[in-house]
Amino acid sequence: MGIVLNQSFKNTITTYLGFGIGAINTLFLYTNFLSDQYYGLVAFLLSAANIMMPFMAFGVHNAIVKFYSSFKSKNSINSFLTLMLFLPFLFIIPTGLIGYLAYDSIVNWLSNENQIVEKYVWHIFILAIAMAYFEIFFAWTKVQMQTVFGNLMKEIFHRVCIMILLFAVYFDWLSVDQFINGLVSVYVLRMVIMKLYAYSVRFPKLKFQKLENHLSILQYSGLMIIAGSVAMLILDIDKFMIGLMLPDIEQVAYYSVAIFIATVIAVPQRAMHQIMLPLTAQYLNEKDNVALEDLYKRSSMTLLVVSGFIFLLIILNINQLYEILPEEFTGGLFVVLIVSLAKLYDNSLGNNNAILFNSDYYKMVLIFGVLLAIMAIVLNAIFIPVYGIEGSAFATFLAVFIYNSIKIIFVKQKFNMLPFTMGSTKIVLTLVVLSLVFYFWDFPFHPVVNIVLKSGLIGGVYFSLIYKLNVSEDISAQIKKYLKL
């Protein structure tokens, strides 16, 4: 776990710094510098691009991680990486042609409820390509066990640039239309910088040589399109469908703020995931089940402890946070609560996703994923017209809960391992007790002061209990290290 903890720690810092900048953008700059309508438009465009991204990438970013360590000779590695660079064009080129030929029909569908979307349809296509190739070049560095720079670009770079663009709008240096064009340019620039760094880590030597297992690679990449689409659908279909089904695109903005608050819980998983992916693939390729199970349990425990603390900070401070936001954005309390629970459950799975998508059983998991993506779409279609953004949050929660439960059961059946231990039960009980104790109690000060004081108190009590209960060797070691116990 040495390299995991080392790079995960660095990735966690950059990821949280990125989320901190994102929080300023999402909670304060967007809400005050853009109209609610244009904020909703930006959220809709990014959600649509995220849904398209797995198709544009053609599953290549997953295939690089899974197959890279299986190639030993320089020729085979170069041939493999060459294939990975050009494979996405099998989808990008036809999609671009269809978009050009059927442009009017696509525009009418996307802008049916909100005409403001009409002039920005091509922005979605460009954003999706930029996002896709960024992930491909990031995967290029992951397999070299170099994740820190890529994580910095993934979490910090575009958020800082967007912050600058938002201030430019505030000072009337840019119009809103220019801001949206600038936002697309930021994602393209991020992709280019990641490409240059990836090539500095390992410069590509183009070699068009047939690989022995090329059919397996193509099949895996094709199926990963489905897997990535499932993941992105569950993450972004709610915002996309809110923009399609509700006449007020501002609702996407209100929902996005609530989702962003809850998504902070996912930061530790995102940080650790970057280095767990190649390690998990390596253990699977080497058939080292002992190391795999150890990584499974440790990653689950570590993520549950850290994300549990973030869960407490969000749930126990949410009322004070909403006091300092514009009033129209404060209607998403239920969304924050239920999505936070879903994210906490998701984090508790550790490297479950990495095990499934890099094993020989990924096909069956994809079937489950497709069914659940369909269920998410159906549930959103049912609940959004009746309950609005709260209905969308509930639909998303159900889809994520069922999907994660199936993944745990499947790994247990095929690998005979579970991520949970008795320590997991202790952590959950600790979270329940502290939630009940602190939810209805606040300091009688300004909301910001209240949040700071209450968070410090919760942190002290929580980590003291975690240390006393000794639920995780890794966490206890880190507490000893930094508190010099």
Backbone torsions as a table, in degrees:
resi	resn	phi	psi	omega
1	MET	NA	-0.7	-176.3
2	GLY	-58.7	-54.9	-179.2
3	ILE	-66.4	-31.4	178.0
4	VAL	-65.0	-50.1	-177.7
5	LEU	-65.9	-38.8	-177.6
6	ASN	-63.6	-55.3	-178.4
7	GLN	-73.4	-31.3	177.6
8	SER	-64.7	-38.7	178.9
9	PHE	-62.9	-46.6	178.2
10	LYS	-64.0	-41.5	179.5
11	ASN	-66.3	-35.5	178.8
12	THR	-64.1	-41.9	178.8
13	ILE	-61.4	-49.7	-178.8
14	THR	-66.1	-36.0	-179.8
15	THR	-67.2	-43.4	178.8
16	TYR	-68.9	-35.7	175.0
17	LEU	-62.0	-42.1	177.1
18	GLY	-62.6	-41.8	178.8
19	PHE	-69.1	-31.7	176.0
20	GLY	-63.9	-45.1	176.3
21	ILE	-64.5	-41.4	177.3
22	GLY	-61.7	-35.8	178.9
23	ALA	-64.6	-42.5	177.4
24	ILE	-61.9	-44.6	178.5
25	ASN	-62.2	-51.7	-172.1
26	THR	-70.4	-44.2	-172.1
27	LEU	-87.7	-24.7	-173.4
28	PHE	-124.4	-48.3	-174.8
29	LEU	-74.6	-51.6	177.5
30	TYR	-57.1	-44.2	-173.7
31	THR	-69.8	-21.0	-178.2
32	ASN	-111.5	-27.0	-175.2
33	PHE	-95.4	-23.0	176.2
34	LEU	-114.2	152.5	172.2
35	SER	-68.0	157.4	179.6
36	ASP	-58.3	-34.6	-178.8
37	GLN	-65.5	-46.1	-178.9
38	TYR	-73.9	-31.0	173.8
39	TYR	-63.2	-43.2	176.6
40	GLY	-62.2	-37.8	178.2
41	LEU	-62.4	-46.8	179.6
42	VAL	-59.6	-45.5	179.4
43	ALA	-62.1	-38.7	179.6
44	PHE	-65.9	-45.5	-179.4
45	LEU	-61.9	-44.2	-179.3
46	LEU	-67.3	-37.6	178.2
47	SER	-66.1	-43.1	178.5
48	ALA	-62.8	-41.1	178.3
49	ALA	-65.3	-39.6	178.1
50	ASN	-62.6	-37.2	178.4
51	ILE	-67.5	-36.6	179.7
52	MET	-77.1	-25.6	-171.7
53	MET	-52.9	-46.2	-179.4
54	PRO	-58.9	-33.4	177.6
55	PHE	-68.9	-42.9	180.0
56	MET	-64.4	-36.4	179.9
57	ALA	-77.2	-19.6	178.3
58	PHE	59.4	28.2	178.6
59	GLY	72.8	6.6	-174.0
60	VAL	-63.9	-40.0	-177.6
61	HIS	-63.0	-31.7	175.0
62	ASN	-76.5	-39.8	-178.1
63	ALA	-64.7	-37.0	178.0
64	ILE	-58.7	-47.1	-178.3
65	VAL	-65.1	-41.8	-176.0
66	LYS	-70.5	-43.9	-169.0
67	PHE	-99.5	-17.9	-173.1
68	TYR	-55.6	-47.2	-176.2
69	SER	-69.7	-11.3	179.8
70	SER	-84.0	-13.5	177.9
71	PHE	-94.3	136.5	-175.2
72	LYS	-112.5	-36.9	-177.2
73	SER	-86.2	154.8	180.0
74	LYS	-63.5	-39.2	-179.2
75	ASN	-63.2	-43.9	-179.0
76	SER	-67.7	-38.2	178.6
77	ILE	-65.2	-45.2	179.7
78	ASN	-64.4	-39.6	178.1
79	SER	-65.1	-40.5	179.3
80	PHE	-63.7	-48.2	-178.8
81	LEU	-66.6	-33.9	175.6
82	THR	-62.3	-45.3	177.0
83	LEU	-58.9	-42.3	-178.3
84	MET	-64.6	-32.1	-179.3
85	LEU	-69.7	-36.6	-172.2
86	PHE	-100.0	-16.2	-176.1
87	LEU	-58.4	-40.1	-179.2
88	PRO	-58.2	-23.1	-179.3
89	PHE	-65.7	-18.2	176.6
90	LEU	-62.8	-24.7	177.8
91	PHE	-105.3	-37.5	-174.6
92	ILE	-62.5	-46.4	-175.9
93	ILE	-64.9	-50.5	177.6
94	PRO	-61.3	-37.2	179.8
95	THR	-64.3	-41.5	177.5
96	GLY	-62.6	-40.5	178.3
97	LEU	-65.2	-43.9	178.6
98	ILE	-63.2	-41.7	179.0
99	GLY	-61.1	-37.4	179.8
100	TYR	-70.3	-43.8	-175.9
101	LEU	-75.3	-34.8	-176.1
102	ALA	-109.4	28.2	-173.1
103	TYR	-56.2	-47.4	-175.9
104	ASP	-62.0	-42.1	-179.8
105	SER	-65.5	-41.3	179.6
106	ILE	-64.8	-43.0	179.6
107	VAL	-62.3	-43.5	-179.8
108	ASN	-62.3	-38.3	179.9
109	TRP	-68.8	-47.4	-176.0
110	LEU	-70.9	-30.4	-175.5
111	SER	-105.4	18.9	-176.5
112	ASN	-58.0	-46.1	-179.3
113	GLU	-93.1	-26.5	-175.8
114	ASN	-133.9	102.9	-175.6
115	GLN	-64.4	-19.0	-177.8
116	ILE	-63.0	-21.5	-178.5
117	VAL	-72.9	-22.4	-166.6
118	GLU	-52.4	-44.3	-173.1
119	LYS	-87.4	4.6	-175.4
120	TYR	-120.4	18.4	-176.0
121	VAL	-65.3	-42.8	-179.9
122	TRP	-65.4	-23.8	176.9
123	HIS	-60.8	-35.5	179.9
124	ILE	-63.2	-43.7	-179.1
125	PHE	-62.2	-45.9	-179.1
126	ILE	-66.7	-43.1	177.5
127	LEU	-58.9	-42.9	-178.1
128	ALA	-62.9	-42.1	178.7
129	ILE	-65.3	-44.2	-180.0
130	ALA	-62.0	-42.3	178.2
131	MET	-64.5	-40.8	-177.1
132	ALA	-64.4	-50.5	-178.0
133	TYR	-71.3	-25.8	172.2
134	PHE	-61.1	-46.6	-180.0
135	GLU	-64.3	-34.9	178.3
136	ILE	-64.6	-47.3	-179.7
137	PHE	-69.7	-30.4	175.5
138	PHE	-65.7	-43.9	177.2
139	ALA	-61.7	-34.5	177.7
140	TRP	-55.7	-38.9	-179.9
141	THR	-85.4	-28.8	179.3
142	LYS	-59.1	-42.4	-176.7
143	VAL	-70.8	-12.6	172.7
144	GLN	-94.3	10.6	-178.7
145	MET	59.8	32.4	176.7
146	GLN	-118.7	98.5	-173.4
147	THR	-116.8	-14.0	-169.9
148	VAL	-68.3	-48.2	-179.2
149	PHE	-63.6	-43.5	179.4
150	GLY	-61.4	-39.0	178.9
151	ASN	-67.7	-35.5	176.4
152	LEU	-62.5	-43.5	178.0
153	MET	-66.5	-36.9	-176.8
154	LYS	-71.1	-34.3	-172.1
155	GLU	-105.5	-29.6	-170.6
156	ILE	-110.3	-47.7	-168.6
157	PHE	-52.9	-56.5	-173.9
158	HIS	-68.3	-28.7	179.9
159	ARG	-71.0	-38.6	176.1
160	VAL	-64.1	-44.4	179.3
161	CYS	-61.7	-41.8	179.4
162	ILE	-66.2	-37.4	176.2
163	MET	-58.9	-44.1	178.4
164	ILE	-61.7	-43.3	179.3
165	LEU	-63.4	-38.6	179.6
166	LEU	-65.1	-41.0	176.2
167	PHE	-65.7	-33.7	177.0
168	ALA	-63.5	-37.0	175.5
169	VAL	-66.0	-42.8	-178.7
170	TYR	-60.3	-40.2	-179.1
171	PHE	-88.3	9.4	177.7
172	ASP	63.4	26.5	172.8
173	TRP	-80.7	-25.3	178.7
174	LEU	-130.6	145.2	169.4
175	SER	-80.9	168.3	179.1
176	VAL	-64.0	-38.1	177.6
177	ASP	-62.6	-41.8	177.4
178	GLN	-66.8	-34.6	177.1
179	PHE	-60.4	-44.3	-178.9
180	ILE	-66.3	-39.9	174.6
181	ASN	-62.6	-39.7	178.3
182	GLY	-65.5	-37.4	178.2
183	LEU	-61.3	-43.9	177.1
184	VAL	-61.9	-41.8	179.9
185	SER	-62.6	-34.5	178.9
186	VAL	-62.7	-44.1	179.8
187	TYR	-66.4	-35.9	176.9
188	VAL	-67.3	-43.9	179.0
189	LEU	-62.3	-40.7	177.9
190	ARG	-59.2	-42.5	177.8
191	MET	-61.4	-43.1	-178.5
192	VAL	-64.8	-43.5	179.4
193	ILE	-64.2	-41.1	178.9
194	MET	-64.7	-35.7	177.3
195	LYS	-62.5	-46.7	-179.3
196	LEU	-61.9	-40.9	179.1
197	TYR	-67.7	-43.4	179.8
198	ALA	-59.2	-40.7	179.4
199	TYR	-70.3	-26.8	176.4
200	SER	-73.0	-29.7	177.1
201	VAL	-73.8	-47.1	174.5
202	ARG	-148.4	108.4	-177.8
203	PHE	-74.4	133.8	-177.2
204	PRO	-73.2	136.2	172.1
205	LYS	-113.5	104.2	-174.4
206	LEU	-62.3	124.2	179.7
207	LYS	-144.6	110.6	-177.5
208	PHE	-93.9	73.5	-179.9
209	GLN	-116.3	137.1	-178.1
210	LYS	-67.0	132.3	179.1
211	LEU	-92.6	146.1	-179.1
212	GLU	-61.7	-38.1	-176.9
213	ASN	-106.0	31.3	-176.1
214	HIS	-62.9	-33.0	178.6
215	LEU	-66.2	-39.0	177.5
216	SER	-64.6	-40.2	179.5
217	ILE	-65.6	-45.7	179.4
218	LEU	-63.4	-42.1	178.8
219	GLN	-62.9	-44.7	179.8
220	TYR	-63.0	-45.1	-179.6
221	SER	-60.6	-42.4	179.0
222	GLY	-62.7	-42.2	179.5
223	LEU	-70.7	-31.0	177.1
224	MET	-68.1	-23.1	172.0
225	ILE	-59.2	-44.4	179.1
226	ILE	-65.3	-44.8	-178.9
227	ALA	-60.5	-47.6	179.3
228	GLY	-64.3	-37.1	178.8
229	SER	-65.3	-40.3	177.1
230	VAL	-60.3	-48.8	-179.0
231	ALA	-60.6	-45.8	-178.4
232	MET	-70.3	-34.8	177.0
233	LEU	-61.1	-46.1	-179.3
234	ILE	-64.1	-34.8	-178.8
235	LEU	-77.6	-39.0	-168.4
236	ASP	-120.9	-6.5	-177.7
237	ILE	-64.5	-29.7	-179.5
238	ASP	-62.9	-51.1	179.9
239	LYS	-64.5	-39.0	179.8
240	PHE	-63.1	-44.9	-177.6
241	MET	-73.2	-31.1	174.3
242	ILE	-61.6	-43.0	178.4
243	GLY	-66.3	-31.3	179.6
244	LEU	-79.6	-35.7	-167.3
245	MET	-101.3	-24.6	-179.6
246	LEU	-101.1	138.7	-175.8
247	PRO	-69.6	-20.0	-179.2
248	ASP	-103.2	105.1	-178.7
249	ILE	-67.1	-13.7	175.2
250	GLU	-59.4	-28.7	179.8
251	GLN	-60.5	-29.4	176.5
252	VAL	-64.5	-38.3	178.8
253	ALA	-65.5	-46.2	-179.3
254	TYR	-63.0	-41.6	179.5
255	TYR	-66.7	-39.3	-178.2
256	SER	-63.2	-38.1	178.0
257	VAL	-63.2	-46.1	179.5
258	ALA	-63.7	-42.0	179.8
259	ILE	-65.1	-40.3	-180.0
260	PHE	-60.2	-43.5	179.8
261	ILE	-58.4	-46.6	-179.1
262	ALA	-69.4	-31.5	-175.8
263	THR	-69.2	-17.4	177.0
264	VAL	-55.2	-29.4	179.3
265	ILE	-61.3	-29.1	-175.9
266	ALA	-79.9	-5.4	-174.8
267	VAL	-59.6	-48.5	-179.6
268	PRO	-58.4	-39.1	179.2
269	GLN	-64.6	-42.8	179.9
270	ARG	-62.6	-39.3	-179.0
271	ALA	-68.8	-47.0	-177.9
272	MET	-72.5	-29.1	-176.6
273	HIS	-60.9	-33.5	-175.7
274	GLN	-59.9	-38.9	-178.0
275	ILE	-96.2	-22.5	178.9
276	MET	-70.8	-30.3	-178.6
277	LEU	-58.2	-57.4	-179.4
278	PRO	-65.5	-34.0	178.6
279	LEU	-65.9	-43.3	178.6
280	THR	-62.4	-43.9	177.5
281	ALA	-60.5	-39.3	179.5
282	GLN	-64.4	-46.3	179.6
283	TYR	-62.8	-37.8	178.9
284	LEU	-68.2	-42.4	178.8
285	ASN	-65.3	-33.1	179.2
286	GLU	-88.8	-3.3	-179.0
287	LYS	56.9	38.5	178.3
288	ASP	-92.7	81.9	-175.1
289	ASN	-69.4	-29.8	179.2
290	VAL	-64.8	-48.5	178.7
291	ALA	-65.3	-35.7	-179.6
292	LEU	-64.9	-45.7	180.0
293	GLU	-65.8	-39.3	178.2
294	ASP	-62.0	-43.3	178.0
295	LEU	-64.5	-38.6	179.4
296	TYR	-60.1	-51.0	-177.2
297	LYS	-70.3	-43.0	-177.7
298	ARG	-67.2	-41.4	179.7
299	SER	-65.4	-38.8	178.1
300	SER	-63.3	-46.6	-177.9
301	MET	-65.2	-45.5	-179.5
302	THR	-61.9	-45.5	-179.5
303	LEU	-66.8	-36.2	179.9
304	LEU	-66.4	-40.1	179.2
305	VAL	-64.9	-50.9	-175.8
306	VAL	-68.8	-47.7	-179.1
307	SER	-69.5	-28.2	175.6
308	GLY	-63.4	-39.4	177.3
309	PHE	-64.1	-43.7	178.5
310	ILE	-63.9	-39.2	177.0
311	PHE	-56.4	-45.7	179.3
312	LEU	-62.0	-44.8	-178.9
313	LEU	-60.7	-39.2	-179.3
314	ILE	-70.4	-53.0	-175.1
315	ILE	-64.3	-39.6	-174.7
316	LEU	-84.5	-10.1	178.3
317	ASN	-117.2	2.4	-171.1
318	ILE	-63.4	-36.8	-179.3
319	ASN	-65.7	-39.1	178.3
320	GLN	-69.9	-37.2	178.9
321	LEU	-62.2	-42.4	-178.5
322	TYR	-68.5	-19.2	177.5
323	GLU	-70.1	-22.9	-177.7
324	ILE	-103.6	2.4	176.2
325	LEU	-95.3	157.0	173.6
326	PRO	-54.4	141.1	-170.8
327	GLU	-56.7	-36.5	-176.6
328	GLU	-68.3	-15.8	-179.8
329	PHE	-93.6	0.3	-172.6
330	THR	-94.3	12.0	-178.1
331	GLY	-91.1	7.2	-175.2
332	GLY	-104.0	27.5	-177.8
333	LEU	-59.8	-45.5	179.1
334	PHE	-62.4	-38.5	178.8
335	VAL	-60.1	-45.6	179.8
336	VAL	-61.5	-46.7	-176.2
337	LEU	-62.0	-49.1	-172.9
338	ILE	-76.6	-35.5	177.9
339	VAL	-72.0	-32.1	175.6
340	SER	-61.1	-41.3	177.1
341	LEU	-62.6	-42.2	179.3
342	ALA	-63.1	-42.1	-179.8
343	LYS	-66.9	-37.9	178.6
344	LEU	-63.9	-44.3	177.2
345	TYR	-62.3	-40.7	179.5
346	ASP	-61.0	-44.1	-180.0
347	ASN	-65.1	-32.9	-176.0
348	SER	-67.0	-10.6	179.6
349	LEU	-79.8	-7.8	178.9
350	GLY	61.6	-130.0	-178.3
351	ASN	-94.3	30.0	-179.3
352	ASN	-54.6	-46.7	179.9
353	ASN	-60.4	-42.5	-179.4
354	ALA	-62.9	-37.1	178.2
355	ILE	-64.6	-47.9	-174.3
356	LEU	-67.9	-46.6	-173.8
357	PHE	-77.7	-11.1	177.5
358	ASN	-111.2	8.7	179.3
359	SER	-102.2	179.3	178.8
360	ASP	-80.5	-1.6	-175.7
361	TYR	-102.9	12.4	-174.2
362	TYR	-63.1	-26.8	-178.1
363	LYS	-62.5	-43.8	-178.6
364	MET	-66.6	-38.5	179.9
365	VAL	-63.8	-35.6	179.1
366	LEU	-64.7	-35.5	177.4
367	ILE	-62.3	-46.4	176.6
368	PHE	-58.6	-43.8	-177.4
369	GLY	-62.6	-41.6	179.4
370	VAL	-63.6	-44.1	179.2
371	LEU	-61.3	-39.9	-178.7
372	LEU	-74.1	-32.7	174.8
373	ALA	-63.6	-41.5	176.2
374	ILE	-61.7	-41.4	178.7
375	MET	-62.8	-40.3	179.3
376	ALA	-62.3	-41.5	178.9
377	ILE	-64.5	-44.8	-179.4
378	VAL	-63.8	-45.3	-179.1
379	LEU	-63.9	-41.0	176.6
380	ASN	-63.3	-41.2	179.4
381	ALA	-63.0	-31.8	179.7
382	ILE	-78.5	-46.6	-169.9
383	PHE	-86.7	-30.0	-177.0
384	ILE	-61.6	-47.7	-179.5
385	PRO	-62.4	-27.3	-176.1
386	VAL	-90.4	-47.7	-172.5
387	TYR	-113.3	1.3	177.6
388	GLY	67.6	-138.0	-175.1
389	ILE	-68.9	-28.1	176.4
390	GLU	-65.9	-38.2	177.5
391	GLY	-65.4	-37.6	178.1
392	SER	-65.8	-40.5	178.6
393	ALA	-62.9	-41.7	179.7
394	PHE	-65.8	-40.4	178.0
395	ALA	-62.4	-42.6	179.1
396	THR	-64.6	-41.8	179.0
397	PHE	-59.6	-46.3	-179.7
398	LEU	-61.4	-43.8	-178.9
399	ALA	-63.6	-45.8	-178.9
400	VAL	-66.2	-41.7	-178.1
401	PHE	-62.8	-46.8	-178.9
402	ILE	-67.7	-42.7	-179.2
403	TYR	-60.7	-46.4	-179.7
404	ASN	-65.8	-38.7	179.5
405	SER	-63.3	-42.1	178.3
406	ILE	-62.6	-40.4	-179.2
407	LYS	-64.9	-38.9	178.4
408	ILE	-63.8	-46.4	-179.3
409	ILE	-62.7	-40.8	-177.1
410	PHE	-65.8	-44.3	178.2
411	VAL	-64.3	-37.1	177.0
412	LYS	-62.0	-43.8	-178.2
413	GLN	-68.5	-40.6	-173.3
414	LYS	-89.8	-30.8	-176.3
415	PHE	-116.9	-6.2	-179.8
416	ASN	56.3	48.1	177.2
417	MET	-145.7	144.6	176.5
418	LEU	-120.6	150.4	179.3
419	PRO	-79.7	-17.1	-170.9
420	PHE	-95.5	149.6	175.9
421	THR	-134.7	-174.8	175.3
422	MET	-62.8	-30.3	177.1
423	GLY	-61.3	-33.4	178.8
424	SER	-62.8	-41.3	178.4
425	THR	-62.8	-41.0	178.8
426	LYS	-62.5	-40.2	-180.0
427	ILE	-65.0	-45.9	-179.2
428	VAL	-61.3	-44.0	178.5
429	LEU	-62.8	-39.2	177.6
430	THR	-61.9	-42.1	179.5
431	LEU	-64.5	-42.0	-179.5
432	VAL	-64.3	-46.4	-178.0
433	VAL	-63.5	-47.4	-178.8
434	LEU	-66.3	-34.0	177.1
435	SER	-63.2	-43.3	179.9
436	LEU	-69.0	-35.7	-177.0
437	VAL	-73.1	-41.7	-169.9
438	PHE	-99.8	-12.6	-172.6
439	TYR	-62.7	-41.4	-174.2
440	PHE	-96.6	13.4	-178.2
441	TRP	-122.0	130.9	-179.6
442	ASP	-140.8	157.8	169.9
443	PHE	-77.0	146.6	-178.1
444	PRO	-85.1	52.5	-177.5
445	PHE	-124.2	-174.6	174.8
446	HIS	-58.4	144.9	-176.8
447	PRO	-50.9	-40.9	-178.7
448	VAL	-65.9	-45.3	177.9
449	VAL	-62.9	-40.8	179.3
450	ASN	-59.8	-45.2	-179.1
451	ILE	-62.2	-44.5	-178.3
452	VAL	-63.5	-48.8	-177.7
453	LEU	-66.4	-45.1	-178.2
454	LYS	-66.1	-39.1	179.0
455	SER	-63.8	-41.9	178.1
456	GLY	-62.3	-42.1	178.9
457	LEU	-65.2	-45.5	179.7
458	ILE	-61.9	-43.5	-180.0
459	GLY	-60.5	-44.1	179.4
460	GLY	-61.8	-46.1	-179.1
461	VAL	-67.3	-44.6	-175.4
462	TYR	-62.7	-52.3	-175.9
463	PHE	-72.5	-24.5	172.5
464	SER	-65.5	-43.3	178.5
465	LEU	-66.1	-42.3	179.2
466	ILE	-60.9	-41.0	179.8
467	TYR	-67.6	-43.7	-179.6
468	LYS	-65.4	-38.8	-179.5
469	LEU	-76.2	-18.0	178.0
470	ASN	52.2	53.6	-175.8
471	VAL	-79.0	-22.0	-177.4
472	SER	-145.7	126.2	177.9
473	GLU	-62.9	-41.1	-178.6
474	ASP	-64.1	-45.8	-179.9
475	ILE	-66.2	-43.6	179.4
476	SER	-61.0	-39.2	179.0
477	ALA	-64.8	-39.9	178.9
478	GLN	-67.4	-39.3	177.4
479	ILE	-63.2	-44.1	177.8
480	LYS	-61.4	-40.9	-177.0
481	LYS	-64.2	-46.4	-173.2
482	TYR	-85.3	-25.1	176.4
483	LEU	-98.0	-2.8	178.2
484	LYS	53.6	49.4	179.8
485	LEU	-81.0	NA	NA
